[in-house]
Amino acid sequence: MRVEIKCINKSNRFSPYERILNIGGINPNGTRWKITVDRAIQGMEQGKWQFFVRNGLAQVDVVIAVHIGHKYIKTKNDGIEPNNLLSLPECP
């Protein structure tokens, strides 16, 4: 299932490089959802979810990356900085 990420929670909201803790969005029925990044990664690895963010009209896919043995998520490189995912607003 393709799911749009509309918000994030970071360990330090004002740093563009801090770790994302949670991602969230809006369900088709208008309710909000929010899950941990670890749960999102698990669901991606199991083929349950494919996440994306919007950049204007374009959809930019979210992928799993590894840094020093730790998995995290990021958007595919679309040439726009900062990372589209890190630029999303704070989840309530």
Residue pairs with C-beta under 8 A, 6 or more apart in sequence:
1 48
1 49
1 50
2 49
2 50
2 51
2 52
3 25
3 49
3 50
3 51
3 52
4 25
4 26
4 51
4 52
4 53
4 54
4 59
5 23
5 24
5 25
5 51
5 52
5 53
5 62
5 85
5 88
6 24
6 25
6 26
6 53
6 88
6 89
7 23
7 24
7 25
7 34
7 88
7 89
7 90
7 91
7 92
8 20
8 21
8 22
8 23
8 24
8 85
8 86
8 88
8 89
8 90
8 91
9 20
9 21
9 22
9 24
9 34
9 90
9 91
10 18
10 19
10 20
10 21
10 86
11 18
11 19
11 21
12 18
13 90
16 82
16 83
16 86
17 86
19 37
19 72
20 37
20 72
20 73
20 85
20 86
21 36
21 37
22 34
22 35
22 36
22 37
22 91
23 34
23 35
23 37
23 40
23 51
23 73
23 85
23 91
24 32
24 33
24 34
24 35
24 91
24 92
25 32
25 33
26 32
26 33
27 33
32 91
32 92
34 91
35 43
37 72
37 73
40 49
40 51
40 73
41 64
41 71
41 72
41 73
43 49
44 50
44 51
44 62
44 64
44 73
45 64
50 61
50 62
51 61
51 62
51 73
52 59
52 60
52 61
52 62
53 59
53 60
53 62
53 75
53 84
53 85
53 88
54 60
55 78
55 80
55 84
58 78
60 75
60 76
60 78
60 84
61 75
61 76
62 73
62 74
62 75
62 76
62 85
63 73
63 74
63 75
63 76
64 71
64 72
64 73
65 71
65 72
65 73
65 74
66 72
73 85
74 83
74 85
75 83
75 84
75 85
78 84
